[in-house]
Amino acid sequence: MKVNDNHSISKFGYMFLMVSVTIGAEFLSLPRVATHYMGKNGWWLVLLSVILFLGIWVMTTLIRLRFLDETYIQYMKKTLGRPISVLLSILLLGFLIFFLTYELDMLVELSNIYLVKRTPPFLLMLVFIFATIPVLRGGCESLARFCFLTFPISFMIWFIVVLLGTKQGDLSNILPVTLPQSSWHYFLKGMVEISAPSYGWSVFLIILVPYVRKKDRGDLLKYTIMGAGIIALVYAGSIIACLGYFGFGETLHLMYPLVALVRSIDPGLTKVIERPEIFFVALWIATIFTTFIIVFFTLQVGISEFFELREYKLWFAPIIPWVFLIALIPDNMIQDMVMWEYVNMIYIALVFTIIPVQFLMTRKRKIGVPYQQVKREAEALKKQEQEQLKAKPNYQVQRK
């Protein structure tokens, strides 16, 4: 798939997209899930999970870099054959639809609980859906700029909350660090459930990697690892702060431990701000909304590539009714989480089967362009750009 370099994203935009889509709706309940499976040691369970999904990300990136000028359906036909590639493409698009509806339900749930309690859920759904249209029409570049705007603010607020939580709490609550006391089957299930949101990025890599600028494609592996490091830091820091402040028992029974942590800590502004958690929830709704937009964009690009159409920007119109109707099916978030768990398990099983097989087949058959060649081409483009810059008459003046 050929993408105009003027409408592509930088390596930093790629990393921000990667982190933003991973830290979404599931992040607020992450400390409870980790505590449920591993007790006090939930924080290092996250670190092990990062190793799992980092391997999947690296393999997916290397596969996609071999077929930058082809759509995902085209290179799947080369590696797996036409029938399997069509079936897998339908399953991937179905996963994106369920992911999109889950994020939409979480947006509505948090808004109804903390911000606008009397607003009908269907009305909030329509507001969030139609608010995505201006960003979607702007393409991948607008999406990356939106992440540049929202993620640094969210990260700064998260850092302050975690810092205050660890300072006012008792870090002995996370000790001692021991091996899992439960069965290894239960332990592995916990790792999969904690890292489940991150496996979704393998779909986004398949579709969004061609949108990275040609000169930055050689650094994608490095920025993938950096993004995984940021995710591990945010995940582990949140669990440590919640366990340190609430302890094991209370964290296990909180629906959204991070929201409860913001409500409980004393930032020294209680005389000025009566309910500081409202500001945190409002900011995190913006973060989840960023994830929602990224998934929406990936879905419309994926559908246009599946049907081999050049224009993808108009596909949001037929997607909207289906997303809206599917999001109305669950009566509450418990049903939504149960449905999402089944869909996620199927998807993870496919990811652990298909991605390694594709990776081995592309290397064994030597299909596509090797990563080293992509890296050399990126370095050549950088040198050419530097030489063109030096050749400009005002270069010396700007340098001085």
C-alpha positions as a Markdown table, in Angstrom:
| # | Residue | x | y | z |
|---|---|---|---|---|
| 1 | Met | 0.0 | 0.0 | 0.0 |
| 2 | Lys | 1.6 | 3.3 | -1.1 |
| 3 | Val | 1.1 | 6.2 | 1.2 |
| 4 | Asn | 1.9 | 9.8 | 0.3 |
| 5 | Asp | 4.9 | 10.8 | 2.5 |
| 6 | Asn | 3.3 | 14.2 | 3.1 |
| 7 | His | 0.4 | 12.5 | 4.9 |
| 8 | Ser | 2.4 | 10.1 | 7.0 |
| 9 | Ile | 3.5 | 10.1 | 10.6 |
| 10 | Ser | 6.9 | 10.3 | 12.3 |
| 11 | Lys | 8.5 | 7.7 | 14.5 |
| 12 | Phe | 7.5 | 9.7 | 17.6 |
| 13 | Gly | 3.9 | 9.8 | 16.3 |
| 14 | Tyr | 4.0 | 6.1 | 15.8 |
| 15 | Met | 5.2 | 5.6 | 19.4 |
| 16 | Phe | 2.5 | 7.9 | 20.8 |
| 17 | Leu | -0.2 | 6.1 | 18.8 |
| 18 | Met | 1.1 | 2.8 | 20.1 |
| 19 | Val | 1.1 | 3.8 | 23.7 |
| 20 | Ser | -2.2 | 5.7 | 23.5 |
| 21 | Val | -4.1 | 2.7 | 22.0 |
| 22 | Thr | -2.7 | 0.4 | 24.7 |
| 23 | Ile | -3.5 | 2.5 | 27.7 |
| 24 | Gly | -7.2 | 2.7 | 27.3 |
| 25 | Ala | -10.4 | 1.6 | 29.1 |
| 26 | Glu | -8.9 | -1.5 | 30.7 |
| 27 | Phe | -6.2 | 0.6 | 32.5 |
| 28 | Leu | -8.5 | 1.9 | 35.2 |
| 29 | Ser | -9.4 | -1.6 | 36.4 |
| 30 | Leu | -5.9 | -3.1 | 35.8 |
| 31 | Pro | -4.8 | -3.0 | 39.5 |
| 32 | Arg | -7.9 | -5.1 | 40.5 |
| 33 | Val | -7.3 | -7.7 | 37.8 |
| 34 | Ala | -3.6 | -8.0 | 38.6 |
| 35 | Thr | -4.3 | -8.3 | 42.4 |
| 36 | His | -7.0 | -10.9 | 41.6 |
| 37 | Tyr | -4.5 | -13.2 | 39.9 |
| 38 | Met | -1.3 | -12.5 | 41.7 |
| 39 | Gly | -2.1 | -10.8 | 45.0 |
| 40 | Lys | 0.7 | -8.5 | 46.1 |
| 41 | Asn | 2.9 | -9.6 | 43.2 |
| 42 | Gly | 0.6 | -8.3 | 40.5 |
| 43 | Trp | 3.1 | -5.5 | 39.6 |
| 44 | Trp | 5.8 | -7.9 | 38.4 |
| 45 | Leu | 3.2 | -10.0 | 36.6 |
| 46 | Val | 2.8 | -6.9 | 34.4 |
| 47 | Leu | 6.6 | -6.9 | 33.6 |
| 48 | Leu | 6.5 | -10.5 | 32.5 |
| 49 | Ser | 3.4 | -9.8 | 30.4 |
| 50 | Val | 5.3 | -7.0 | 28.6 |
| 51 | Ile | 7.9 | -9.5 | 27.5 |
| 52 | Leu | 5.2 | -11.6 | 25.9 |
| 53 | Phe | 3.5 | -8.9 | 23.9 |
| 54 | Leu | 6.8 | -7.2 | 23.0 |
| 55 | Gly | 7.8 | -10.4 | 21.2 |
| 56 | Ile | 4.5 | -10.4 | 19.2 |
| 57 | Trp | 5.0 | -6.7 | 18.4 |
| 58 | Val | 8.6 | -7.1 | 17.1 |
| 59 | Met | 7.6 | -10.1 | 14.9 |
| 60 | Thr | 4.6 | -8.2 | 13.5 |
| 61 | Thr | 6.7 | -5.1 | 12.8 |
| 62 | Leu | 9.3 | -7.1 | 11.0 |
| 63 | Ile | 6.7 | -8.9 | 8.9 |
| 64 | Arg | 4.9 | -5.7 | 8.0 |
| 65 | Leu | 8.1 | -3.9 | 7.0 |
| 66 | Arg | 8.7 | -6.6 | 4.4 |
| 67 | Phe | 5.5 | -5.7 | 2.6 |
| 68 | Leu | 5.2 | -1.9 | 2.9 |
| 69 | Asp | 3.8 | -1.4 | -0.6 |
| 70 | Glu | 1.0 | -4.0 | -0.2 |
| 71 | Thr | -2.2 | -4.2 | 1.8 |
| 72 | Tyr | -2.4 | -6.7 | 4.6 |
| 73 | Ile | -4.8 | -8.9 | 2.6 |
| 74 | Gln | -2.3 | -9.0 | -0.2 |
| 75 | Tyr | 0.7 | -10.1 | 1.8 |
| 76 | Met | -1.4 | -12.6 | 3.8 |
| 77 | Lys | -2.2 | -14.3 | 0.5 |
| 78 | Lys | 1.5 | -14.6 | -0.2 |
| 79 | Thr | 2.3 | -16.1 | 3.2 |
| 80 | Leu | -0.8 | -18.1 | 4.1 |
| 81 | Gly | -2.8 | -18.5 | 0.9 |
| 82 | Arg | -6.1 | -16.9 | -0.2 |
| 83 | Pro | -8.7 | -18.9 | 1.8 |
| 84 | Ile | -6.9 | -18.5 | 5.1 |
| 85 | Ser | -6.0 | -14.9 | 4.5 |
| 86 | Val | -9.6 | -13.9 | 3.8 |
| 87 | Leu | -10.9 | -15.8 | 6.9 |
| 88 | Leu | -8.2 | -14.2 | 9.1 |
| 89 | Ser | -8.9 | -10.7 | 7.7 |
| 90 | Ile | -12.6 | -11.1 | 8.5 |
| 91 | Leu | -11.7 | -12.2 | 12.1 |
| 92 | Leu | -9.4 | -9.3 | 12.5 |
| 93 | Leu | -12.0 | -6.8 | 11.3 |
| 94 | Gly | -14.5 | -8.4 | 13.6 |
| 95 | Phe | -12.1 | -8.0 | 16.6 |
| 96 | Leu | -11.7 | -4.3 | 15.8 |
| 97 | Ile | -15.5 | -3.9 | 15.8 |
| 98 | Phe | -15.8 | -5.5 | 19.2 |
| 99 | Phe | -12.8 | -3.5 | 20.5 |
| 100 | Leu | -14.5 | -0.3 | 19.2 |
| 101 | Thr | -17.8 | -1.1 | 20.9 |
| 102 | Tyr | -16.1 | -2.0 | 24.2 |
| 103 | Glu | -14.2 | 1.3 | 24.3 |
| 104 | Leu | -17.5 | 3.1 | 23.5 |
| 105 | Asp | -19.3 | 1.3 | 26.3 |
| 106 | Met | -16.5 | 2.2 | 28.7 |
| 107 | Leu | -16.7 | 5.9 | 27.7 |
| 108 | Val | -20.4 | 5.9 | 28.3 |
| 109 | Glu | -20.1 | 4.1 | 31.6 |
| 110 | Leu | -17.5 | 6.4 | 33.1 |
| 111 | Ser | -19.4 | 9.5 | 31.9 |
| 112 | Asn | -22.7 | 8.2 | 33.4 |
| 113 | Ile | -21.0 | 7.4 | 36.8 |
| 114 | Tyr | -18.9 | 10.5 | 37.3 |
| 115 | Leu | -19.8 | 13.3 | 34.9 |
| 116 | Val | -23.3 | 13.3 | 33.4 |
| 117 | Lys | -25.4 | 10.9 | 35.5 |
| 118 | Arg | -28.9 | 11.6 | 33.9 |
| 119 | Thr | -27.9 | 11.6 | 30.3 |
| 120 | Pro | -29.3 | 8.6 | 28.3 |
| 121 | Pro | -26.5 | 6.2 | 27.3 |
| 122 | Phe | -27.6 | 6.1 | 23.6 |
| 123 | Leu | -27.2 | 9.9 | 23.4 |
| 124 | Leu | -23.7 | 9.8 | 24.8 |
| 125 | Met | -22.8 | 7.1 | 22.3 |
| 126 | Leu | -23.9 | 9.3 | 19.4 |
| 127 | Val | -22.0 | 12.2 | 20.8 |
| 128 | Phe | -18.7 | 10.2 | 21.1 |
| 129 | Ile | -19.2 | 8.6 | 17.7 |
| 130 | Phe | -19.9 | 11.9 | 15.8 |
| 131 | Ala | -17.1 | 13.7 | 17.7 |
| 132 | Thr | -14.6 | 11.4 | 16.0 |
| 133 | Ile | -15.5 | 12.4 | 12.4 |
| 134 | Pro | -13.3 | 15.6 | 12.2 |
| 135 | Val | -10.2 | 13.7 | 13.3 |
| 136 | Leu | -11.0 | 10.7 | 11.1 |
| 137 | Arg | -11.3 | 13.0 | 8.1 |
| 138 | Gly | -7.9 | 14.4 | 8.8 |
| 139 | Gly | -6.2 | 11.0 | 8.3 |
| 140 | Cys | -3.3 | 9.4 | 10.2 |
| 141 | Glu | -1.3 | 12.6 | 10.6 |
| 142 | Ser | -4.2 | 14.4 | 12.4 |
| 143 | Leu | -4.6 | 11.3 | 14.6 |
| 144 | Ala | -0.9 | 11.4 | 15.6 |
| 145 | Arg | -1.2 | 15.1 | 16.4 |
| 146 | Phe | -4.2 | 14.5 | 18.6 |
| 147 | Cys | -2.2 | 11.9 | 20.6 |
| 148 | Phe | 0.7 | 14.4 | 20.9 |
| 149 | Leu | -1.8 | 16.7 | 22.5 |
| 150 | Thr | -3.6 | 14.4 | 24.9 |
| 151 | Phe | -1.0 | 11.8 | 26.0 |
| 152 | Pro | 1.7 | 14.1 | 27.6 |
| 153 | Ile | -1.0 | 15.8 | 29.8 |
| 154 | Ser | -2.5 | 12.4 | 30.8 |
| 155 | Phe | 1.0 | 11.0 | 31.6 |
| 156 | Met | 1.8 | 14.0 | 33.8 |
| 157 | Ile | -1.4 | 13.7 | 35.8 |
| 158 | Trp | -0.9 | 10.0 | 36.1 |
| 159 | Phe | 2.7 | 10.6 | 37.4 |
| 160 | Ile | 1.5 | 13.0 | 40.1 |
| 161 | Val | -1.3 | 10.6 | 41.2 |
| 162 | Val | 1.2 | 7.7 | 41.4 |
| 163 | Leu | 3.8 | 9.8 | 43.2 |
| 164 | Leu | 1.3 | 10.9 | 45.8 |
| 165 | Gly | -0.2 | 7.4 | 46.2 |
| 166 | Thr | 3.2 | 5.8 | 46.9 |
| 167 | Lys | 4.2 | 8.7 | 49.2 |
| 168 | Gln | 1.1 | 8.6 | 51.3 |
| 169 | Gly | 0.7 | 4.8 | 51.2 |
| 170 | Asp | 2.8 | 2.0 | 52.6 |
| 171 | Leu | 5.0 | 0.2 | 50.1 |
| 172 | Ser | 5.5 | -2.7 | 52.5 |
| 173 | Asn | 2.0 | -3.8 | 51.2 |
| 174 | Ile | 3.7 | -5.1 | 48.0 |
| 175 | Leu | 6.2 | -7.3 | 50.0 |
| 176 | Pro | 7.3 | -10.0 | 50.0 |
| 177 | Val | 8.0 | -10.7 | 46.4 |
| 178 | Thr | 7.4 | -14.4 | 45.9 |
| 179 | Leu | 6.7 | -16.9 | 43.2 |
| 180 | Pro | 3.0 | -17.5 | 42.3 |
| 181 | Gln | 1.2 | -19.5 | 45.0 |
| 182 | Ser | -1.6 | -20.6 | 42.6 |
| 183 | Ser | -1.4 | -23.1 | 39.7 |
| 184 | Trp | 0.7 | -22.2 | 36.7 |
| 185 | His | -2.5 | -22.4 | 34.6 |
| 186 | Tyr | -4.1 | -19.6 | 36.7 |
| 187 | Phe | -0.8 | -17.6 | 36.5 |
| 188 | Leu | -0.6 | -17.8 | 32.7 |
| 189 | Lys | -4.3 | -16.8 | 32.5 |
| 190 | Gly | -3.6 | -13.7 | 34.5 |
| 191 | Met | -0.6 | -12.8 | 32.3 |
| 192 | Val | -2.8 | -13.1 | 29.2 |
| 193 | Glu | -5.7 | -11.1 | 30.7 |
| 194 | Ile | -3.4 | -8.3 | 31.9 |
| 195 | Ser | -1.6 | -8.0 | 28.6 |
| 196 | Ala | -4.7 | -8.6 | 26.5 |
| 197 | Pro | -5.2 | -4.9 | 25.5 |
| 198 | Ser | -1.6 | -4.8 | 24.2 |
| 199 | Tyr | -2.1 | -7.7 | 21.8 |
| 200 | Gly | -4.6 | -5.6 | 20.0 |
| 201 | Trp | -1.8 | -3.4 | 18.8 |
| 202 | Ser | -0.7 | -6.2 | 16.5 |
| 203 | Val | -3.7 | -5.4 | 14.3 |
| 204 | Phe | -2.8 | -1.7 | 14.3 |
| 205 | Leu | 0.8 | -2.5 | 13.4 |
| 206 | Ile | -0.5 | -4.6 | 10.4 |
| 207 | Ile | -2.5 | -1.6 | 9.1 |
| 208 | Leu | -0.6 | 1.5 | 10.3 |
| 209 | Val | 3.1 | 0.7 | 9.8 |
| 210 | Pro | 2.9 | 1.8 | 6.1 |
| 211 | Tyr | 1.9 | 5.3 | 7.3 |
| 212 | Val | 5.3 | 5.9 | 9.0 |
| 213 | Arg | 7.6 | 8.2 | 7.0 |
| 214 | Lys | 10.1 | 6.4 | 4.8 |
| 215 | Lys | 13.1 | 7.9 | 6.5 |
| 216 | Asp | 11.9 | 6.8 | 10.0 |
| 217 | Arg | 11.1 | 3.2 | 9.1 |
| 218 | Gly | 14.5 | 2.0 | 10.0 |
| 219 | Asp | 14.0 | 3.1 | 13.6 |
| 220 | Leu | 10.6 | 1.4 | 14.1 |
| 221 | Leu | 12.0 | -1.6 | 16.2 |
| 222 | Lys | 13.7 | 0.8 | 18.6 |
| 223 | Tyr | 10.6 | 2.9 | 19.1 |
| 224 | Thr | 8.5 | -0.2 | 19.5 |
| 225 | Ile | 10.7 | -1.3 | 22.4 |
| 226 | Met | 10.6 | 2.3 | 23.9 |
| 227 | Gly | 6.8 | 2.3 | 23.7 |
| 228 | Ala | 6.7 | -1.1 | 25.4 |
| 229 | Gly | 8.9 | 0.3 | 28.2 |
| 230 | Ile | 6.5 | 3.3 | 28.7 |
| 231 | Ile | 3.5 | 0.9 | 28.9 |
| 232 | Ala | 5.3 | -1.3 | 31.4 |
| 233 | Leu | 6.2 | 1.7 | 33.6 |
| 234 | Val | 2.6 | 3.0 | 33.6 |
| 235 | Tyr | 1.1 | -0.4 | 34.3 |
| 236 | Ala | 3.5 | -1.4 | 37.1 |
| 237 | Gly | 3.5 | 2.1 | 38.7 |
| 238 | Ser | -0.3 | 2.1 | 38.9 |
| 239 | Ile | -0.5 | -1.3 | 40.5 |
| 240 | Ile | 2.3 | -0.4 | 43.1 |
| 241 | Ala | 0.5 | 2.9 | 44.0 |
| 242 | Cys | -2.9 | 1.2 | 44.5 |
| 243 | Leu | -1.5 | -1.7 | 46.5 |
| 244 | Gly | 0.7 | 0.6 | 48.6 |
| 245 | Tyr | -2.2 | 2.9 | 49.4 |
| 246 | Phe | -5.2 | 0.4 | 49.8 |
| 247 | Gly | -3.5 | -2.9 | 50.5 |
| 248 | Phe | -4.4 | -6.3 | 49.0 |
| 249 | Gly | -7.9 | -6.7 | 50.3 |
| 250 | Glu | -9.3 | -3.3 | 49.4 |
| 251 | Thr | -7.8 | -3.2 | 46.0 |
| 252 | Leu | -9.3 | -6.5 | 45.1 |
| 253 | His | -12.9 | -5.2 | 45.8 |
| 254 | Leu | -12.6 | -1.9 | 44.0 |
| 255 | Met | -14.1 | -1.6 | 40.5 |
| 256 | Tyr | -11.8 | 1.2 | 39.4 |
| 257 | Pro | -8.9 | 1.3 | 41.9 |
| 258 | Leu | -7.1 | 4.3 | 40.1 |
| 259 | Val | -10.2 | 6.4 | 40.4 |
| 260 | Ala | -10.6 | 5.5 | 44.1 |
| 261 | Leu | -6.9 | 6.4 | 44.6 |
| 262 | Val | -7.4 | 9.9 | 43.1 |
| 263 | Arg | -10.5 | 10.3 | 45.4 |
| 264 | Ser | -8.6 | 9.1 | 48.5 |
| 265 | Ile | -5.2 | 10.9 | 48.3 |
| 266 | Asp | -4.7 | 14.4 | 49.6 |
| 267 | Pro | -3.1 | 16.6 | 47.0 |
| 268 | Gly | -3.3 | 19.6 | 49.2 |
| 269 | Leu | -6.1 | 21.2 | 47.1 |
| 270 | Thr | -9.1 | 19.9 | 48.9 |
| 271 | Lys | -10.0 | 23.4 | 50.1 |
| 272 | Val | -10.0 | 24.6 | 46.5 |
| 273 | Ile | -11.3 | 21.5 | 44.6 |
| 274 | Glu | -14.0 | 19.5 | 46.3 |
| 275 | Arg | -13.9 | 16.4 | 44.1 |
| 276 | Pro | -10.5 | 16.1 | 42.4 |
| 277 | Glu | -11.3 | 12.6 | 40.9 |
| 278 | Ile | -13.7 | 14.3 | 38.6 |
| 279 | Phe | -10.9 | 16.1 | 36.8 |
| 280 | Phe | -8.9 | 12.8 | 36.6 |
| 281 | Val | -11.9 | 10.9 | 35.2 |
| 282 | Ala | -12.6 | 13.7 | 32.7 |
| 283 | Leu | -8.9 | 13.6 | 31.5 |
| 284 | Trp | -8.9 | 9.8 | 31.3 |
| 285 | Ile | -12.1 | 9.8 | 29.3 |
| 286 | Ala | -10.2 | 12.0 | 26.8 |
| 287 | Thr | -7.5 | 9.3 | 26.8 |
| 288 | Ile | -10.0 | 6.5 | 26.2 |
| 289 | Phe | -11.5 | 8.6 | 23.5 |
| 290 | Thr | -8.1 | 8.8 | 21.8 |
| 291 | Thr | -8.0 | 5.0 | 21.8 |
| 292 | Phe | -11.5 | 4.9 | 20.4 |
| 293 | Ile | -10.5 | 7.2 | 17.5 |
| 294 | Ile | -7.4 | 5.1 | 16.7 |
| 295 | Val | -9.4 | 1.9 | 16.6 |
| 296 | Phe | -12.1 | 3.6 | 14.5 |
| 297 | Phe | -9.4 | 4.8 | 12.0 |
| 298 | Thr | -7.8 | 1.4 | 11.9 |
| 299 | Leu | -11.1 | -0.3 | 11.2 |
| 300 | Gln | -12.0 | 2.0 | 8.3 |
| 301 | Val | -8.6 | 1.6 | 6.7 |
| 302 | Gly | -8.8 | -2.1 | 7.2 |
| 303 | Ile | -12.2 | -2.4 | 5.5 |
| 304 | Ser | -11.0 | -0.3 | 2.6 |
| 305 | Glu | -7.9 | -2.5 | 2.2 |
| 306 | Phe | -10.0 | -5.6 | 2.4 |
| 307 | Phe | -12.2 | -4.5 | -0.5 |
| 308 | Glu | -9.1 | -3.1 | -2.3 |
| 309 | Leu | -10.5 | 0.5 | -2.4 |
| 310 | Arg | -8.3 | 3.6 | -2.7 |
| 311 | Glu | -10.4 | 5.9 | -0.5 |
| 312 | Tyr | -10.9 | 5.0 | 3.1 |
| 313 | Lys | -12.2 | 8.3 | 4.6 |
| 314 | Leu | -15.8 | 7.7 | 3.7 |
| 315 | Trp | -16.0 | 4.3 | 5.4 |
| 316 | Phe | -16.9 | 5.8 | 8.7 |
| 317 | Ala | -20.5 | 6.3 | 7.5 |
| 318 | Pro | -21.4 | 2.6 | 7.1 |
| 319 | Ile | -19.5 | 1.6 | 10.2 |
| 320 | Ile | -21.4 | 4.0 | 12.6 |
| 321 | Pro | -24.7 | 2.1 | 12.6 |
| 322 | Trp | -23.1 | -1.3 | 13.3 |
| 323 | Val | -21.0 | 0.1 | 16.1 |
| 324 | Phe | -23.9 | 1.8 | 17.7 |
| 325 | Leu | -26.2 | -1.3 | 17.5 |
| 326 | Ile | -23.6 | -3.7 | 18.9 |
| 327 | Ala | -22.7 | -1.3 | 21.7 |
| 328 | Leu | -26.4 | -1.3 | 22.8 |
| 329 | Ile | -26.5 | -5.1 | 23.2 |
| 330 | Pro | -24.9 | -5.4 | 26.7 |
| 331 | Asp | -27.2 | -4.2 | 29.5 |
| 332 | Asn | -24.3 | -3.3 | 31.8 |
| 333 | Met | -20.5 | -3.3 | 31.9 |
| 334 | Ile | -20.4 | -6.8 | 33.5 |
| 335 | Gln | -22.0 | -8.3 | 30.4 |
| 336 | Asp | -19.7 | -6.2 | 28.3 |
| 337 | Met | -16.6 | -7.5 | 30.1 |
| 338 | Val | -17.7 | -11.1 | 29.8 |
| 339 | Met | -18.4 | -10.8 | 26.1 |
| 340 | Trp | -15.1 | -9.0 | 25.6 |
| 341 | Glu | -13.2 | -11.7 | 27.5 |
| 342 | Tyr | -14.4 | -14.4 | 25.2 |
| 343 | Val | -13.6 | -12.4 | 22.1 |
| 344 | Asn | -10.2 | -11.5 | 23.4 |
| 345 | Met | -9.3 | -15.2 | 24.2 |
| 346 | Ile | -10.1 | -16.2 | 20.6 |
| 347 | Tyr | -8.1 | -13.3 | 19.2 |
| 348 | Ile | -5.1 | -14.0 | 21.4 |
| 349 | Ala | -5.1 | -17.7 | 20.4 |
| 350 | Leu | -5.0 | -16.5 | 16.8 |
| 351 | Val | -2.2 | -14.0 | 17.4 |
| 352 | Phe | 0.0 | -16.6 | 19.1 |
| 353 | Thr | -0.6 | -19.0 | 16.2 |
| 354 | Ile | -0.6 | -16.9 | 13.1 |
| 355 | Ile | 2.1 | -14.2 | 13.8 |
| 356 | Pro | 5.0 | -16.7 | 14.7 |
| 357 | Val | 4.0 | -18.9 | 11.7 |
| 358 | Gln | 4.0 | -15.9 | 9.3 |
| 359 | Phe | 7.3 | -14.7 | 10.8 |
| 360 | Leu | 9.0 | -18.1 | 10.2 |
| 361 | Met | 7.6 | -18.5 | 6.7 |
| 362 | Thr | 8.7 | -15.0 | 5.5 |
| 363 | Arg | 12.2 | -15.6 | 6.8 |
| 364 | Lys | 12.4 | -19.2 | 5.5 |
| 365 | Arg | 11.0 | -18.4 | 2.0 |
| 366 | Lys | 12.7 | -15.0 | 2.0 |
| 367 | Ile | 9.5 | -13.3 | 0.8 |
| 368 | Gly | 9.4 | -9.5 | 0.7 |
| 369 | Val | 12.1 | -6.9 | 1.5 |
| 370 | Pro | 14.5 | -7.7 | 4.4 |
| 371 | Tyr | 14.6 | -5.3 | 7.4 |
| 372 | Gln | 18.2 | -4.4 | 6.8 |
| 373 | Gln | 17.4 | -3.2 | 3.3 |
| 374 | Val | 14.5 | -1.1 | 4.7 |
| 375 | Lys | 17.0 | 0.3 | 7.2 |
| 376 | Arg | 19.6 | 1.2 | 4.6 |
| 377 | Glu | 17.0 | 2.9 | 2.4 |
| 378 | Ala | 15.8 | 5.0 | 5.4 |
| 379 | Glu | 19.4 | 6.0 | 6.2 |
| 380 | Ala | 20.0 | 7.0 | 2.6 |
| 381 | Leu | 16.9 | 9.2 | 2.6 |
| 382 | Lys | 18.1 | 10.9 | 5.8 |
| 383 | Lys | 21.5 | 11.6 | 4.2 |
| 384 | Gln | 19.8 | 12.9 | 1.1 |
| 385 | Glu | 17.6 | 15.2 | 3.2 |
| 386 | Gln | 20.7 | 16.6 | 5.1 |
| 387 | Glu | 22.5 | 17.2 | 1.8 |
| 388 | Gln | 19.6 | 19.1 | 0.4 |
| 389 | Leu | 19.4 | 21.2 | 3.5 |
| 390 | Lys | 23.1 | 22.1 | 3.4 |
| 391 | Ala | 22.7 | 23.1 | -0.3 |
| 392 | Lys | 20.2 | 25.8 | 0.6 |
| 393 | Pro | 21.7 | 29.3 | 0.5 |
| 394 | Asn | 20.4 | 30.3 | 3.9 |
| 395 | Tyr | 21.7 | 27.1 | 5.6 |
| 396 | Gln | 24.8 | 28.8 | 7.0 |
| 397 | Val | 22.8 | 31.8 | 8.3 |
| 398 | Gln | 20.3 | 29.5 | 10.1 |
| 399 | Arg | 23.2 | 27.5 | 11.6 |
| 400 | Lys | 24.8 | 30.6 | 13.0 |
